[in-house]
Amino acid sequence: MDTDQLIRSLAADNAHRAPRVGAVLTMALLVVAPLSILIFATFLGVRADVMSAMRNPFFDMKFAVTLSLAIPAIIVSLHLSRPEALLRGWGWLLLLPVGLLAVAIGSEAMMAPAMPMTMRLVGKNSRVCLVAIPAMALPLLAGALFGLRHGAPSRPALAGALAGLVSAGLAATLYASHCTDDSPLFVATWYTLATALVTAIGAAVGSKVLRY
């Protein structure tokens, strides 16, 4: 059987496989989520002033950004789990957090700053952010890759990168409740760097484990 015939055969089986991939991905993430939550509860925890922080729109913005990354990444990764699927027409979903951050940064720039831009950019938790998000994301990444293995992505590295975005987005949502740096500049810099690291790991591992 040549490659084209194999792809056609896999595509014909798509109606059966797509729901299965979604179900397995969901179950895998639910199974590993307690480990990420345990890491969060053991080493981080919810910030002490969370009740007053909830009145700060930039605190709420962090969750909007992280979830607008994780949810579209899940949708796109399930789409790409099909052998004939292309990223064309779907990639714009991954730009949602970029748009939200751009609006938030613009809004903060129009306000009287409580601290200099450099302090807002660097914050107090940059090192913690770069360690905590990947640490909590790794169990979720393993679950996401396990779920996507039940599909047939024709571009395994890209599918692995999407799994990294899923896991980083979910981990960053957890971390956002601990982080006391609410500036959109901080989120755009350090959350993005942490996400890029997890995405690179996902692409590297996915290129091997998602190959069929």
FENMO-V397988 format. One record per backbone hydrogen bond with DSSP energy under -0.5 kcal/mol. CO is the residue of the C=O (numbers start at 1). NH is the residue of the N-H. Records with the same first field share a line. If there is no record, write none. Layout:
# FENMO-V397988
CO: NH + NH
This chain:
# FENMO-V397988
2: 6
3: 7
4: 8
5: 9
6: 10
7: 11
8: 12
9: 13
11: 14
13: 16 + 17
14: 18
16: 20
17: 21
18: 22
19: 23
20: 24
21: 25
22: 26
23: 27
24: 28
25: 29
26: 30
27: 31
28: 32
29: 33
30: 34
32: 35 + 36
33: 37
34: 38
35: 39
36: 40
37: 41
38: 42
39: 43
40: 44 + 45
47: 50
49: 53
50: 54
52: 55
53: 56
55: 57
56: 59 + 60
57: 61
58: 62
59: 62 + 63
60: 63 + 64
61: 65
62: 66
63: 67
64: 68
65: 69
66: 69 + 70
67: 71
69: 73
70: 74
71: 75
72: 76
73: 77
74: 78
75: 79
76: 80
77: 81
78: 81
79: 82
81: 152
82: 85 + 154
87: 90 + 91
90: 93
91: 94
92: 95
93: 96
95: 99
96: 100
97: 101
98: 102
99: 103
100: 104
101: 105
102: 106
103: 107
104: 108
105: 109
106: 110
107: 111
108: 111
111: 113
116: 120
117: 121
118: 122
119: 123
125: 129
126: 130
127: 131
128: 132
129: 133
131: 135
132: 136
133: 137
134: 138
135: 139
136: 140
137: 141
138: 142
139: 143
140: 144
141: 145
142: 146
143: 147
144: 148
145: 149
147: 150
148: 151
155: 159
156: 160
157: 161
158: 162
159: 163
160: 164
161: 165
162: 166
163: 167
164: 168
165: 169
166: 170
167: 171
168: 172
169: 173
170: 174
171: 175
172: 176
173: 177
174: 177
175: 178 + 179
177: 47
180: 182
183: 187
184: 188
185: 189
186: 190 + 191
187: 191 + 192
189: 193
190: 194
191: 195
192: 196
193: 197
194: 198
195: 199
196: 200
197: 201
198: 202
199: 203
200: 204
201: 205
202: 206
203: 207
205: 208 + 209
206: 210
208: 211
